[in-house]
C-alpha cells in the first residue's frame, strides 16, 4: 500500500502562503478587473491601493473556494 504525496509541501497544504510583487503593463487605457480564487484569505494591492481585503474571510460550509474581484479605474 503506497502513501499519497501532498502536491504542495511535505507537511501539508493547510499552512501555505504566497507573497508576490510585480508589474502588469496594460495594453489599453481602461478599467481592468483582477480576480482571486482562494480557499482561505487574500489581500491585493494595485498601484499602492488596497483593493481586496478578504484575509479574515471564512468560507461557508460546502464551499471549496472564495472569489474576490476588484476593478481598477481607467486613466
mmCIF file of the N, C-alpha and C atoms, coordinates in Angstrom:
data_MODEL
# 
_entry.id   MODEL 
# 
loop_
_atom_site.group_PDB 
_atom_site.id 
_atom_site.type_symbol 
_atom_site.label_atom_id 
_atom_site.label_alt_id 
_atom_site.label_comp_id 
_atom_site.label_asym_id 
_atom_site.label_entity_id 
_atom_site.label_seq_id 
_atom_site.pdbx_PDB_ins_code 
_atom_site.Cartn_x 
_atom_site.Cartn_y 
_atom_site.Cartn_z 
_atom_site.occupancy 
_atom_site.B_iso_or_equiv 
_atom_site.pdbx_formal_charge 
_atom_site.auth_seq_id 
_atom_site.auth_comp_id 
_atom_site.auth_asym_id 
_atom_site.auth_atom_id 
_atom_site.pdbx_PDB_model_num 
ATOM 1   N N  . UNK A 1 1  ? 0.841   -1.164 0.000   1.00 0.00 ? 1  UNK A N  1 
ATOM 2   C CA . UNK A 1 1  ? 0.000   0.000  0.000   1.00 0.00 ? 1  UNK A CA 1 
ATOM 3   C C  . UNK A 1 1  ? 0.897   1.241  0.000   1.00 0.00 ? 1  UNK A C  1 
ATOM 4   N N  . UNK A 1 2  ? 0.724   2.126  -0.976  1.00 0.00 ? 2  UNK A N  1 
ATOM 5   C CA . UNK A 1 2  ? 1.524   3.343  -1.072  1.00 0.00 ? 2  UNK A CA 1 
ATOM 6   C C  . UNK A 1 2  ? 0.908   4.497  -0.307  1.00 0.00 ? 2  UNK A C  1 
ATOM 7   N N  . UNK A 1 3  ? 1.685   5.546  -0.110  1.00 0.00 ? 3  UNK A N  1 
ATOM 8   C CA . UNK A 1 3  ? 1.167   6.740  0.550   1.00 0.00 ? 3  UNK A CA 1 
ATOM 9   C C  . UNK A 1 3  ? 0.930   7.822  -0.494  1.00 0.00 ? 3  UNK A C  1 
ATOM 10  N N  . UNK A 1 4  ? -0.099  8.614  -0.260  1.00 0.00 ? 4  UNK A N  1 
ATOM 11  C CA . UNK A 1 4  ? -0.410  9.721  -1.168  1.00 0.00 ? 4  UNK A CA 1 
ATOM 12  C C  . UNK A 1 4  ? 0.527   10.891 -0.860  1.00 0.00 ? 4  UNK A C  1 
ATOM 13  N N  . UNK A 1 5  ? 1.161   11.415 -1.882  1.00 0.00 ? 5  UNK A N  1 
ATOM 14  C CA . UNK A 1 5  ? 2.066   12.552 -1.700  1.00 0.00 ? 5  UNK A CA 1 
ATOM 15  C C  . UNK A 1 5  ? 1.292   13.851 -1.790  1.00 0.00 ? 5  UNK A C  1 
ATOM 16  N N  . UNK A 1 6  ? 1.591   14.761 -0.900  1.00 0.00 ? 6  UNK A N  1 
ATOM 17  C CA . UNK A 1 6  ? 0.966   16.075 -0.928  1.00 0.00 ? 6  UNK A CA 1 
ATOM 18  C C  . UNK A 1 6  ? 1.626   16.892 -2.032  1.00 0.00 ? 6  UNK A C  1 
ATOM 19  N N  . UNK A 1 7  ? 0.854   17.464 -2.952  1.00 0.00 ? 7  UNK A N  1 
ATOM 20  C CA . UNK A 1 7  ? 1.441   18.181 -4.088  1.00 0.00 ? 7  UNK A CA 1 
ATOM 21  C C  . UNK A 1 7  ? 2.047   19.537 -3.745  1.00 0.00 ? 7  UNK A C  1 
ATOM 22  N N  . UNK A 1 8  ? 1.770   20.075 -2.543  1.00 0.00 ? 8  UNK A N  1 
ATOM 23  C CA . UNK A 1 8  ? 2.260   21.421 -2.224  1.00 0.00 ? 8  UNK A CA 1 
ATOM 24  C C  . UNK A 1 8  ? 3.489   21.369 -1.329  1.00 0.00 ? 8  UNK A C  1 
ATOM 25  N N  . UNK A 1 9  ? 3.396   20.730 -0.186  1.00 0.00 ? 9  UNK A N  1 
ATOM 26  C CA . UNK A 1 9  ? 4.532   20.630 0.738   1.00 0.00 ? 9  UNK A CA 1 
ATOM 27  C C  . UNK A 1 9  ? 4.553   19.246 1.365   1.00 0.00 ? 9  UNK A C  1 
ATOM 28  N N  . UNK A 1 10 ? 5.685   18.822 1.899   1.00 0.00 ? 10 UNK A N  1 
ATOM 29  C CA . UNK A 1 10 ? 5.737   17.513 2.559   1.00 0.00 ? 10 UNK A CA 1 
ATOM 30  C C  . UNK A 1 10 ? 4.931   17.472 3.857   1.00 0.00 ? 10 UNK A C  1 
ATOM 31  N N  . UNK A 1 11 ? 4.659   18.628 4.476   1.00 0.00 ? 11 UNK A N  1 
ATOM 32  C CA . UNK A 1 11 ? 3.984   18.644 5.770   1.00 0.00 ? 11 UNK A CA 1 
ATOM 33  C C  . UNK A 1 11 ? 2.496   18.959 5.674   1.00 0.00 ? 11 UNK A C  1 
ATOM 34  N N  . UNK A 1 12 ? 1.996   19.307 4.542   1.00 0.00 ? 12 UNK A N  1 
ATOM 35  C CA . UNK A 1 12 ? 0.575   19.596 4.410   1.00 0.00 ? 12 UNK A CA 1 
ATOM 36  C C  . UNK A 1 12 ? 0.326   20.858 3.630   1.00 0.00 ? 12 UNK A C  1 
ATOM 37  N N  . UNK A 1 13 ? -0.914  21.047 3.253   1.00 0.00 ? 13 UNK A N  1 
ATOM 38  C CA . UNK A 1 13 ? -1.250  22.215 2.458   1.00 0.00 ? 13 UNK A CA 1 
ATOM 39  C C  . UNK A 1 13 ? -2.120  23.217 3.199   1.00 0.00 ? 13 UNK A C  1 
ATOM 40  N N  . UNK A 1 14 ? -2.286  23.049 4.513   1.00 0.00 ? 14 UNK A N  1 
ATOM 41  C CA . UNK A 1 14 ? -3.114  23.971 5.281   1.00 0.00 ? 14 UNK A CA 1 
ATOM 42  C C  . UNK A 1 14 ? -2.368  25.226 5.722   1.00 0.00 ? 14 UNK A C  1 
ATOM 43  N N  . UNK A 1 15 ? -1.072  25.235 5.665   1.00 0.00 ? 15 UNK A N  1 
ATOM 44  C CA . UNK A 1 15 ? -0.306  26.371 6.156   1.00 0.00 ? 15 UNK A CA 1 
ATOM 45  C C  . UNK A 1 15 ? 0.638   26.890 5.075   1.00 0.00 ? 15 UNK A C  1 
ATOM 46  N N  . UNK A 1 16 ? 0.105   27.123 3.901   1.00 0.00 ? 16 UNK A N  1 
ATOM 47  C CA . UNK A 1 16 ? 0.892   27.591 2.773   1.00 0.00 ? 16 UNK A CA 1 
ATOM 48  C C  . UNK A 1 16 ? 0.470   29.014 2.448   1.00 0.00 ? 16 UNK A C  1 
ATOM 49  N N  . UNK A 1 17 ? 1.423   29.878 2.189   1.00 0.00 ? 17 UNK A N  1 
ATOM 50  C CA . UNK A 1 17 ? 1.094   31.241 1.782   1.00 0.00 ? 17 UNK A CA 1 
ATOM 51  C C  . UNK A 1 17 ? 2.018   31.645 0.647   1.00 0.00 ? 17 UNK A C  1 
ATOM 52  N N  . UNK A 1 18 ? 1.617   32.693 -0.037  1.00 0.00 ? 18 UNK A N  1 
ATOM 53  C CA . UNK A 1 18 ? 2.426   33.217 -1.127  1.00 0.00 ? 18 UNK A CA 1 
ATOM 54  C C  . UNK A 1 18 ? 2.365   34.732 -1.082  1.00 0.00 ? 18 UNK A C  1 
ATOM 55  N N  . UNK A 1 19 ? 3.473   35.348 -1.392  1.00 0.00 ? 19 UNK A N  1 
ATOM 56  C CA . UNK A 1 19 ? 3.528   36.804 -1.494  1.00 0.00 ? 19 UNK A CA 1 
ATOM 57  C C  . UNK A 1 19 ? 4.304   37.108 -2.753  1.00 0.00 ? 19 UNK A C  1 
ATOM 58  N N  . UNK A 1 20 ? 3.757   37.963 -3.553  1.00 0.00 ? 20 UNK A N  1 
ATOM 59  C CA . UNK A 1 20 ? 4.432   38.297 -4.798  1.00 0.00 ? 20 UNK A CA 1 
ATOM 60  C C  . UNK A 1 20 ? 4.307   39.780 -5.102  1.00 0.00 ? 20 UNK A C  1 
ATOM 61  N N  . UNK A 1 21 ? 5.268   40.272 -5.817  1.00 0.00 ? 21 UNK A N  1 
ATOM 62  C CA . UNK A 1 21 ? 5.212   41.644 -6.319  1.00 0.00 ? 21 UNK A CA 1 
ATOM 63  C C  . UNK A 1 21 ? 5.552   41.594 -7.793  1.00 0.00 ? 21 UNK A C  1 
ATOM 64  N N  . UNK A 1 22 ? 5.042   42.536 -8.508  1.00 0.00 ? 22 UNK A N  1 
ATOM 65  C CA . UNK A 1 22 ? 5.327   42.553 -9.930  1.00 0.00 ? 22 UNK A CA 1 
ATOM 66  C C  . UNK A 1 22 ? 4.628   43.698 -10.613 1.00 0.00 ? 22 UNK A C  1 
ATOM 67  N N  . UNK A 1 23 ? 4.632   43.652 -11.905 1.00 0.00 ? 23 UNK A N  1 
ATOM 68  C CA . UNK A 1 23 ? 4.046   44.710 -12.716 1.00 0.00 ? 23 UNK A CA 1 
ATOM 69  C C  . UNK A 1 23 ? 3.105   44.109 -13.742 1.00 0.00 ? 23 UNK A C  1 
ATOM 70  N N  . UNK A 1 24 ? 2.046   44.836 -14.011 1.00 0.00 ? 24 UNK A N  1 
ATOM 71  C CA . UNK A 1 24 ? 1.128   44.500 -15.087 1.00 0.00 ? 24 UNK A CA 1 
ATOM 72  C C  . UNK A 1 24 ? 1.127   45.705 -16.011 1.00 0.00 ? 24 UNK A C  1 
ATOM 73  N N  . UNK A 1 25 ? 1.493   45.484 -17.249 1.00 0.00 ? 25 UNK A N  1 
ATOM 74  C CA . UNK A 1 25 ? 1.512   46.577 -18.217 1.00 0.00 ? 25 UNK A CA 1 
ATOM 75  C C  . UNK A 1 25 ? 0.261   46.480 -19.081 1.00 0.00 ? 25 UNK A C  1 
ATOM 76  N N  . UNK A 1 26 ? -0.739  47.332 -18.806 1.00 0.00 ? 26 UNK A N  1 
ATOM 77  C CA . UNK A 1 26 ? -1.987  47.257 -19.564 1.00 0.00 ? 26 UNK A CA 1 
ATOM 78  C C  . UNK A 1 26 ? -1.787  47.621 -21.027 1.00 0.00 ? 26 UNK A C  1 
ATOM 79  N N  . UNK A 1 27 ? -2.501  46.922 -21.870 1.00 0.00 ? 27 UNK A N  1 
ATOM 80  C CA . UNK A 1 27 ? -2.430  47.186 -23.305 1.00 0.00 ? 27 UNK A CA 1 
ATOM 81  C C  . UNK A 1 27 ? -3.269  48.405 -23.691 1.00 0.00 ? 27 UNK A C  1 
ATOM 82  N N  . UNK A 1 28 ? -4.283  48.713 -22.879 1.00 0.00 ? 28 UNK A N  1 
ATOM 83  C CA . UNK A 1 28 ? -5.185  49.814 -23.179 1.00 0.00 ? 28 UNK A CA 1 
ATOM 84  C C  . UNK A 1 28 ? -5.420  50.651 -21.934 1.00 0.00 ? 28 UNK A C  1 
ATOM 85  N N  . UNK A 1 29 ? -5.835  51.872 -22.106 1.00 0.00 ? 29 UNK A N  1 
ATOM 86  C CA . UNK A 1 29 ? -6.117  52.798 -21.019 1.00 0.00 ? 29 UNK A CA 1 
ATOM 87  C C  . UNK A 1 29 ? -7.595  52.665 -20.637 1.00 0.00 ? 29 UNK A C  1 
ATOM 88  N N  . UNK A 1 30 ? -7.891  51.611 -19.881 1.00 0.00 ? 30 UNK A N  1 
ATOM 89  C CA . UNK A 1 30 ? -9.262  51.342 -19.470 1.00 0.00 ? 30 UNK A CA 1 
ATOM 90  C C  . UNK A 1 30 ? -9.251  50.624 -18.134 1.00 0.00 ? 30 UNK A C  1 
ATOM 91  N N  . UNK A 1 31 ? -10.420 50.362 -17.576 1.00 0.00 ? 31 UNK A N  1 
ATOM 92  C CA . UNK A 1 31 ? -10.514 49.642 -16.316 1.00 0.00 ? 31 UNK A CA 1 
ATOM 93  C C  . UNK A 1 31 ? -10.180 48.167 -16.523 1.00 0.00 ? 31 UNK A C  1 
ATOM 94  N N  . UNK A 1 32 ? -9.513  47.582 -15.543 1.00 0.00 ? 32 UNK A N  1 
ATOM 95  C CA . UNK A 1 32 ? -9.177  46.163 -15.553 1.00 0.00 ? 32 UNK A CA 1 
ATOM 96  C C  . UNK A 1 32 ? -9.698  45.522 -14.279 1.00 0.00 ? 32 UNK A C  1 
ATOM 97  N N  . UNK A 1 33 ? -10.070 44.258 -14.373 1.00 0.00 ? 33 UNK A N  1 
ATOM 98  C CA . UNK A 1 33 ? -10.563 43.524 -13.215 1.00 0.00 ? 33 UNK A CA 1 
ATOM 99  C C  . UNK A 1 33 ? -9.569  42.434 -12.848 1.00 0.00 ? 33 UNK A C  1 
ATOM 100 N N  . UNK A 1 34 ? -9.243  42.380 -11.554 1.00 0.00 ? 34 UNK A N  1 
ATOM 101 C CA . UNK A 1 34 ? -8.391  41.329 -11.008 1.00 0.00 ? 34 UNK A CA 1 
ATOM 102 C C  . UNK A 1 34 ? -9.292  40.365 -10.257 1.00 0.00 ? 34 UNK A C  1 
ATOM 103 N N  . UNK A 1 35 ? -9.053  39.070 -10.399 1.00 0.00 ? 35 UNK A N  1 
ATOM 104 C CA . UNK A 1 35 ? -9.850  38.052 -9.710  1.00 0.00 ? 35 UNK A CA 1 
ATOM 105 C C  . UNK A 1 35 ? -8.909  37.123 -8.963  1.00 0.00 ? 35 UNK A C  1 
ATOM 106 N N  . UNK A 1 36 ? -9.263  36.866 -7.707  1.00 0.00 ? 36 UNK A N  1 
ATOM 107 C CA . UNK A 1 36 ? -8.513  35.934 -6.875  1.00 0.00 ? 36 UNK A CA 1 
ATOM 108 C C  . UNK A 1 36 ? -9.481  34.838 -6.440  1.00 0.00 ? 36 UNK A C  1 
ATOM 109 N N  . UNK A 1 37 ? -9.098  33.593 -6.625  1.00 0.00 ? 37 UNK A N  1 
ATOM 110 C CA . UNK A 1 37 ? -9.879  32.452 -6.161  1.00 0.00 ? 37 UNK A CA 1 
ATOM 111 C C  . UNK A 1 37 ? -9.021  31.691 -5.159  1.00 0.00 ? 37 UNK A C  1 
ATOM 112 N N  . UNK A 1 38 ? -9.456  31.672 -3.904  1.00 0.00 ? 38 UNK A N  1 
ATOM 113 C CA . UNK A 1 38 ? -8.670  31.048 -2.834  1.00 0.00 ? 38 UNK A CA 1 
ATOM 114 C C  . UNK A 1 38 ? -9.568  30.226 -1.921  1.00 0.00 ? 38 UNK A C  1 
ATOM 115 N N  . UNK A 1 39 ? -8.958  29.283 -1.196  1.00 0.00 ? 39 UNK A N  1 
ATOM 116 C CA . UNK A 1 39 ? -9.730  28.519 -0.222  1.00 0.00 ? 39 UNK A CA 1 
ATOM 117 C C  . UNK A 1 39 ? -9.506  29.028 1.189   1.00 0.00 ? 39 UNK A C  1 
ATOM 118 N N  . UNK A 1 40 ? -8.993  30.225 1.279   1.00 0.00 ? 40 UNK A N  1 
ATOM 119 C CA . UNK A 1 40 ? -8.768  30.863 2.576   1.00 0.00 ? 40 UNK A CA 1 
ATOM 120 C C  . UNK A 1 40 ? -8.783  32.369 2.346   1.00 0.00 ? 40 UNK A C  1 
ATOM 121 N N  . UNK A 1 41 ? -7.905  33.121 2.973   1.00 0.00 ? 41 UNK A N  1 
ATOM 122 C CA . UNK A 1 41 ? -7.921  34.566 2.851   1.00 0.00 ? 41 UNK A CA 1 
ATOM 123 C C  . UNK A 1 41 ? -6.982  35.096 1.785   1.00 0.00 ? 41 UNK A C  1 
ATOM 124 N N  . UNK A 1 42 ? -7.223  36.361 1.389   1.00 0.00 ? 42 UNK A N  1 
ATOM 125 C CA . UNK A 1 42 ? -6.369  37.002 0.382   1.00 0.00 ? 42 UNK A CA 1 
ATOM 126 C C  . UNK A 1 42 ? -6.441  38.514 0.528   1.00 0.00 ? 42 UNK A C  1 
ATOM 127 N N  . UNK A 1 43 ? -5.351  39.162 0.172   1.00 0.00 ? 43 UNK A N  1 
ATOM 128 C CA . UNK A 1 43 ? -5.293  40.628 0.100   1.00 0.00 ? 43 UNK A CA 1 
ATOM 129 C C  . UNK A 1 43 ? -4.610  40.996 -1.206  1.00 0.00 ? 43 UNK A C  1 
ATOM 130 N N  . UNK A 1 44 ? -5.042  42.133 -1.778  1.00 0.00 ? 44 UNK A N  1 
ATOM 131 C CA . UNK A 1 44 ? -4.449  42.579 -3.042  1.00 0.00 ? 44 UNK A CA 1 
ATOM 132 C C  . UNK A 1 44 ? -4.340  44.091 -3.059  1.00 0.00 ? 44 UNK A C  1 
ATOM 133 N N  . UNK A 1 45 ? -3.160  44.568 -3.426  1.00 0.00 ? 45 UNK A N  1 
ATOM 134 C CA . UNK A 1 45 ? -2.919  45.979 -3.644  1.00 0.00 ? 45 UNK A CA 1 
ATOM 135 C C  . UNK A 1 45 ? -2.644  46.177 -5.132  1.00 0.00 ? 45 UNK A C  1 
ATOM 136 N N  . UNK A 1 46 ? -3.193  47.240 -5.711  1.00 0.00 ? 46 UNK A N  1 
ATOM 137 C CA . UNK A 1 46 ? -2.926  47.595 -7.105  1.00 0.00 ? 46 UNK A CA 1 
ATOM 138 C C  . UNK A 1 46 ? -2.519  49.054 -7.125  1.00 0.00 ? 46 UNK A C  1 
ATOM 139 N N  . UNK A 1 47 ? -1.329  49.313 -7.627  1.00 0.00 ? 47 UNK A N  1 
ATOM 140 C CA . UNK A 1 47 ? -0.786  50.671 -7.710  1.00 0.00 ? 47 UNK A CA 1 
ATOM 141 C C  . UNK A 1 47 ? -0.819  51.372 -6.351  1.00 0.00 ? 47 UNK A C  1 
ATOM 142 N N  . UNK A 1 48 ? -0.509  50.601 -5.299  1.00 0.00 ? 48 UNK A N  1 
ATOM 143 C CA . UNK A 1 48 ? -0.460  51.152 -3.951  1.00 0.00 ? 48 UNK A CA 1 
ATOM 144 C C  . UNK A 1 48 ? -1.813  51.251 -3.258  1.00 0.00 ? 48 UNK A C  1 
ATOM 145 N N  . UNK A 1 49 ? -2.900  50.925 -3.948  1.00 0.00 ? 49 UNK A N  1 
ATOM 146 C CA . UNK A 1 49 ? -4.239  50.969 -3.363  1.00 0.00 ? 49 UNK A CA 1 
ATOM 147 C C  . UNK A 1 49 ? -4.649  49.580 -2.892  1.00 0.00 ? 49 UNK A C  1 
ATOM 148 N N  . UNK A 1 50 ? -5.187  49.506 -1.689  1.00 0.00 ? 50 UNK A N  1 
ATOM 149 C CA . UNK A 1 50 ? -5.658  48.259 -1.100  1.00 0.00 ? 50 UNK A CA 1 
ATOM 150 C C  . UNK A 1 50 ? -7.032  47.968 -1.693  1.00 0.00 ? 50 UNK A C  1 
ATOM 151 N N  . UNK A 1 51 ? -7.127  47.000 -2.622  1.00 0.00 ? 51 UNK A N  1 
ATOM 152 C CA . UNK A 1 51 ? -8.376  46.798 -3.365  1.00 0.00 ? 51 UNK A CA 1 
ATOM 153 C C  . UNK A 1 51 ? -9.153  45.544 -2.958  1.00 0.00 ? 51 UNK A C  1 
ATOM 154 N N  . UNK A 1 52 ? -8.496  44.567 -2.356  1.00 0.00 ? 52 UNK A N  1 
ATOM 155 C CA . UNK A 1 52 ? -9.201  43.381 -1.856  1.00 0.00 ? 52 UNK A CA 1 
ATOM 156 C C  . UNK A 1 52 ? -8.701  43.096 -0.447  1.00 0.00 ? 52 UNK A C  1 
ATOM 157 N N  . UNK A 1 53 ? -9.637  43.022 0.495   1.00 0.00 ? 53 UNK A N  1 
ATOM 158 C CA . UNK A 1 53 ? -9.302  42.626 1.855   1.00 0.00 ? 53 UNK A CA 1 
ATOM 159 C C  . UNK A 1 53 ? -10.216 41.479 2.244   1.00 0.00 ? 53 UNK A C  1 
ATOM 160 N N  . UNK A 1 54 ? -9.824  40.280 1.894   1.00 0.00 ? 54 UNK A N  1 
ATOM 161 C CA . UNK A 1 54 ? -10.570 39.089 2.251   1.00 0.00 ? 54 UNK A CA 1 
ATOM 162 C C  . UNK A 1 54 ? -9.726  38.172 3.103   1.00 0.00 ? 54 UNK A C  1 
ATOM 163 N N  . UNK A 1 55 ? -8.798  38.752 3.857   1.00 0.00 ? 55 UNK A N  1 
ATOM 164 C CA . UNK A 1 55 ? -7.831  37.947 4.598   1.00 0.00 ? 55 UNK A CA 1 
ATOM 165 C C  . UNK A 1 55 ? -8.460  37.149 5.735   1.00 0.00 ? 55 UNK A C  1 
ATOM 166 N N  . UNK A 1 56 ? -9.399  37.733 6.432   1.00 0.00 ? 56 UNK A N  1 
ATOM 167 C CA . UNK A 1 56 ? -10.007 37.065 7.586   1.00 0.00 ? 56 UNK A CA 1 
ATOM 168 C C  . UNK A 1 56 ? -11.295 36.330 7.210   1.00 0.00 ? 56 UNK A C  1 
ATOM 169 N N  . UNK A 1 57 ? -11.561 36.171 5.941   1.00 0.00 ? 57 UNK A N  1 
ATOM 170 C CA . UNK A 1 57 ? -12.789 35.540 5.482   1.00 0.00 ? 57 UNK A CA 1 
ATOM 171 C C  . UNK A 1 57 ? -12.761 34.042 5.740   1.00 0.00 ? 57 UNK A C  1 
ATOM 172 N N  . UNK A 1 58 ? -13.858 33.522 6.256   1.00 0.00 ? 58 UNK A N  1 
ATOM 173 C CA . UNK A 1 58 ? -14.023 32.089 6.446   1.00 0.00 ? 58 UNK A CA 1 
ATOM 174 C C  . UNK A 1 58 ? -15.134 31.654 5.504   1.00 0.00 ? 58 UNK A C  1 
ATOM 175 N N  . UNK A 1 59 ? -14.880 30.642 4.706   1.00 0.00 ? 59 UNK A N  1 
ATOM 176 C CA . UNK A 1 59 ? -15.858 30.184 3.726   1.00 0.00 ? 59 UNK A CA 1 
ATOM 177 C C  . UNK A 1 59 ? -17.085 29.553 4.359   1.00 0.00 ? 59 UNK A C  1 
ATOM 178 N N  . UNK A 1 60 ? -18.160 29.562 3.612   1.00 0.00 ? 60 UNK A N  1 
ATOM 179 C CA . UNK A 1 60 ? -19.396 28.923 4.042   1.00 0.00 ? 60 UNK A CA 1 
ATOM 180 C C  . UNK A 1 60 ? -19.231 27.402 3.963   1.00 0.00 ? 60 UNK A C  1 
ATOM 181 N N  . UNK A 1 61 ? -20.022 26.695 4.719   1.00 0.00 ? 61 UNK A N  1 
ATOM 182 C CA . UNK A 1 61 ? -19.968 25.228 4.706   1.00 0.00 ? 61 UNK A CA 1 
ATOM 183 C C  . UNK A 1 61 ? -20.250 24.718 3.298   1.00 0.00 ? 61 UNK A C  1 
ATOM 184 N N  . UNK A 1 62 ? -19.427 23.825 2.823   1.00 0.00 ? 62 UNK A N  1 
ATOM 185 C CA . UNK A 1 62 ? -19.609 23.239 1.498   1.00 0.00 ? 62 UNK A CA 1 
ATOM 186 C C  . UNK A 1 62 ? -18.895 23.993 0.383   1.00 0.00 ? 62 UNK A C  1 
ATOM 187 N N  . UNK A 1 63 ? -18.434 25.207 0.637   1.00 0.00 ? 63 UNK A N  1 
ATOM 188 C CA . UNK A 1 63 ? -17.701 25.952 -0.391  1.00 0.00 ? 63 UNK A CA 1 
ATOM 189 C C  . UNK A 1 63 ? -16.280 25.413 -0.485  1.00 0.00 ? 63 UNK A C  1 
ATOM 190 N N  . UNK A 1 64 ? -15.775 25.326 -1.702  1.00 0.00 ? 64 UNK A N  1 
ATOM 191 C CA . UNK A 1 64 ? -14.400 24.869 -1.869  1.00 0.00 ? 64 UNK A CA 1 
ATOM 192 C C  . UNK A 1 64 ? -13.432 26.035 -2.004  1.00 0.00 ? 64 UNK A C  1 
ATOM 193 N N  . UNK A 1 65 ? -13.931 27.211 -2.412  1.00 0.00 ? 65 UNK A N  1 
ATOM 194 C CA . UNK A 1 65 ? -13.081 28.387 -2.502  1.00 0.00 ? 65 UNK A CA 1 
ATOM 195 C C  . UNK A 1 65 ? -13.934 29.650 -2.528  1.00 0.00 ? 65 UNK A C  1 
ATOM 196 N N  . UNK A 1 66 ? -13.284 30.777 -2.261  1.00 0.00 ? 66 UNK A N  1 
ATOM 197 C CA . UNK A 1 66 ? -13.933 32.091 -2.304  1.00 0.00 ? 66 UNK A CA 1 
ATOM 198 C C  . UNK A 1 66 ? -13.397 32.848 -3.506  1.00 0.00 ? 66 UNK A C  1 
ATOM 199 N N  . UNK A 1 67 ? -14.214 33.726 -4.070  1.00 0.00 ? 67 UNK A N  1 
ATOM 200 C CA . UNK A 1 67 ? -13.821 34.532 -5.225  1.00 0.00 ? 67 UNK A CA 1 
ATOM 201 C C  . UNK A 1 67 ? -13.873 36.000 -4.832  1.00 0.00 ? 67 UNK A C  1 
ATOM 202 N N  . UNK A 1 68 ? -12.809 36.717 -5.119  1.00 0.00 ? 68 UNK A N  1 
ATOM 203 C CA . UNK A 1 68 ? -12.730 38.148 -4.870  1.00 0.00 ? 68 UNK A CA 1 
ATOM 204 C C  . UNK A 1 68 ? -12.423 38.854 -6.182  1.00 0.00 ? 68 UNK A C  1 
ATOM 205 N N  . UNK A 1 69 ? -13.173 39.899 -6.483  1.00 0.00 ? 69 UNK A N  1 
ATOM 206 C CA . UNK A 1 69 ? -12.944 40.705 -7.679  1.00 0.00 ? 69 UNK A CA 1 
ATOM 207 C C  . UNK A 1 69 ? -12.686 42.142 -7.276  1.00 0.00 ? 69 UNK A C  1 
ATOM 208 N N  . UNK A 1 70 ? -11.799 42.807 -8.014  1.00 0.00 ? 70 UNK A N  1 
ATOM 209 C CA . UNK A 1 70 ? -11.547 44.234 -7.813  1.00 0.00 ? 70 UNK A CA 1 
ATOM 210 C C  . UNK A 1 70 ? -11.226 44.837 -9.175  1.00 0.00 ? 70 UNK A C  1 
ATOM 211 N N  . UNK A 1 71 ? -11.791 46.001 -9.429  1.00 0.00 ? 71 UNK A N  1 
ATOM 212 C CA . UNK A 1 71 ? -11.560 46.677 -10.704 1.00 0.00 ? 71 UNK A CA 1 
ATOM 213 C C  . UNK A 1 71 ? -10.770 47.951 -10.501 1.00 0.00 ? 71 UNK A C  1 
ATOM 214 N N  . UNK A 1 72 ? -9.927  48.234 -11.444 1.00 0.00 ? 72 UNK A N  1 
ATOM 215 C CA . UNK A 1 72 ? -9.180  49.491 -11.447 1.00 0.00 ? 72 UNK A CA 1 
ATOM 216 C C  . UNK A 1 72 ? -9.971  50.499 -12.269 1.00 0.00 ? 72 UNK A C  1 
ATOM 217 N N  . UNK A 1 73 ? -9.619  51.748 -12.132 1.00 0.00 ? 73 UNK A N  1 
ATOM 218 C CA . UNK A 1 73 ? -10.256 52.759 -12.982 1.00 0.00 ? 73 UNK A CA 1 
ATOM 219 C C  . UNK A 1 73 ? -9.316  53.046 -14.154 1.00 0.00 ? 73 UNK A C  1 
ATOM 220 N N  . UNK A 1 74 ? -9.877  53.308 -15.309 1.00 0.00 ? 74 UNK A N  1 
ATOM 221 C CA . UNK A 1 74 ? -9.064  53.671 -16.471 1.00 0.00 ? 74 UNK A CA 1 
ATOM 222 C C  . UNK A 1 74 ? -8.520  55.068 -16.308 1.00 0.00 ? 74 UNK A C  1 
ATOM 223 N N  . UNK A 1 75 ? -7.402  55.361 -16.902 1.00 0.00 ? 75 UNK A N  1 
ATOM 224 C CA . UNK A 1 75 ? -6.789  56.703 -16.796 1.00 0.00 ? 75 UNK A CA 1 
ATOM 225 C C  . UNK A 1 75 ? -7.001  57.495 -18.049 1.00 0.00 ? 75 UNK A C  1 
# 
